Amino acid sequence: MSNTQTQKIEDFQPLSKAANDVKRQICKHCKETDKRWDAKNIKGNPYSFYEGDENYTIELGCRGCYQYDPVEYRRSCAEKISQEASKHTVDFIMNKLYPNE
């Protein structure tokens, strides 16, 4: 992404100055503590990370953190919620049709 010849507009997050300042502080804290920011800090976010956990690792880097890619975070949440809803729907229907089995 640092190569200006291969950069695309999708590589960037348009942020206001205030949002950019907050994101910078969040990322700075992560680098100092090796603990990633929990997306559940924003009301309505159902998962902490879309990949990995709170521990920063060299292999994963920032990938999986809401701050790294909020669009991917939302896409991943929609997919997880859909999968969970499908499973619960099947269980509900089977329990209604066959309650004693």
Contacts in CASP RR format, 6 or more apart in sequence:
PFRMAT RR
TARGET T0000
AUTHOR 0000-0000-0000
METHOD contacts of the structure
MODEL  1
MSNTQTQKIEDFQPLSKAANDVKRQICKHCKETDKRWDAKNIKGNPYSFY
EGDENYTIELGCRGCYQYDPVEYRRSCAEKISQEASKHTVDFIMNKLYPN
E
1 7 0 8 1.000
1 11 0 8 1.000
13 70 0 8 1.000
15 23 0 8 1.000
23 67 0 8 1.000
26 37 0 8 1.000
26 67 0 8 1.000
27 37 0 8 1.000
27 62 0 8 1.000
27 67 0 8 1.000
29 35 0 8 1.000
29 37 0 8 1.000
30 36 0 8 1.000
30 37 0 8 1.000
30 56 0 8 1.000
30 62 0 8 1.000
30 65 0 8 1.000
31 56 0 8 1.000
34 55 0 8 1.000
34 56 0 8 1.000
35 54 0 8 1.000
35 55 0 8 1.000
35 56 0 8 1.000
36 49 0 8 1.000
36 53 0 8 1.000
36 54 0 8 1.000
36 55 0 8 1.000
36 56 0 8 1.000
36 62 0 8 1.000
36 64 0 8 1.000
36 65 0 8 1.000
37 65 0 8 1.000
37 66 0 8 1.000
37 67 0 8 1.000
38 48 0 8 1.000
38 49 0 8 1.000
38 54 0 8 1.000
39 45 0 8 1.000
39 47 0 8 1.000
39 48 0 8 1.000
39 49 0 8 1.000
39 65 0 8 1.000
39 66 0 8 1.000
39 73 0 8 1.000
40 46 0 8 1.000
40 47 0 8 1.000
40 48 0 8 1.000
42 66 0 8 1.000
45 66 0 8 1.000
45 73 0 8 1.000
45 77 0 8 1.000
46 77 0 8 1.000
46 80 0 8 1.000
46 81 0 8 1.000
47 73 0 8 1.000
47 76 0 8 1.000
47 77 0 8 1.000
47 80 0 8 1.000
48 54 0 8 1.000
49 64 0 8 1.000
49 65 0 8 1.000
49 66 0 8 1.000
50 64 0 8 1.000
50 66 0 8 1.000
50 69 0 8 1.000
50 72 0 8 1.000
50 73 0 8 1.000
50 76 0 8 1.000
50 77 0 8 1.000
51 60 0 8 1.000
51 63 0 8 1.000
51 64 0 8 1.000
51 76 0 8 1.000
52 60 0 8 1.000
52 64 0 8 1.000
56 62 0 8 1.000
62 68 0 8 1.000
63 69 0 8 1.000
64 72 0 8 1.000
64 73 0 8 1.000
66 73 0 8 1.000
END
